[in-house]
Amino acid sequence: MVKRYADLYLDARKALLPTEGENAALIARELLCRISGKSAAAMLADRDLYASEEIGAQMEDSVRRILEGEPLPYVLEEWDFAGMTLKVTRDTLIPRDDTMAVTELAIRKTMFLEQNPRVLDLCTGTGCIGLAIAGRVKDARVTLADVSPAALNVAKYNAARMKFGLRVNCVLADALQPAAPLLRNYDLLVSNPPYVTDAEMKELPPSVKNYEPELALRGGPDGLNFYRSIVKNFLVVLKPGGYLCLEFGKGQENAVCRILEQGGCEILKLQEDNEGITRAVMAQKKSEE
């Protein structure tokens, strides 16, 4: 049965209200705008028009997925981060506000590097960090790297949609293995690597554990496997005196800083997120003597 856009919205809001509370209206509007291809303003203007049966069926299916616990970004297949609208799939983590700490840290450092700075975004996922840097630093040359071909395809799509051209390229790279020889002479390496401990993996909320890729979450028994490997295998990609900006989990700052210092780096700055939790570090590779 065909319904008016207003009725599709109201039905979705009513269905979502018991689980989503005050967010039900926002989610219902986001779903309807995405499925119909209309802006919020156009939706308001067309509220008394009848939607197609296909749009109605897609709304019902999307509401069902939300009620089953699937995160909204996966249902929408896109999410906003740092002023960008990015494609998101279940092959990638959902970009979160937490990651703005390391993103801003990397952007500020890149702005003050020499002309045409080269940046490697390791464990890139959607490409959110590297693409944010490319968007803010207009002469930056950014490499997006991930071990997952499916995730890298998402990053490629996002880079192409933002029309960065040859300033952004994508490569397969495993952060747990030695860096390929083609990855060299970078001014800055930025990464949001997996850092969830094995014990924490068991306690993740269903919306994360059942939907987001374990490959992008699990960091080993203590959550620090990727930091050890980055220091061991990827410092070589940096020029002498190059910089690293790394995100980490709550309470991991001391352990991550020790790994960096033991690997020959100097800690320059720790960065908090919007909730006052220390989430990122900037370090410098010591120049070769």
Secondary structure, DSSP 4 states (H G I P E B T S, - for coil): ---BHHHHHHHHHHHHHHHHGGGHHHHHHHHHHHHHT--HHHHHHTTTSBPPHHHHHHHHHHHHHHHTT--HHHHHTEEEETTEEEE--TTSPPP-GGGHHHHHHHHHHHHTSSSS-EEEEES-TTTHHHHHHHHHSTT-EEEEEES-HHHHHHHHHHHHHTT-GGGEEEEE--TTSPPPTTS--EEEEEE----B-HHHHHHS-HHHHTTS-GGGTB--TTS-HHHHHIIIIIGGGEEEEEEEEEE--TT-HHHHHHHHHHTTEEEEEEEE-TTS-EEEEEEEEPPP-
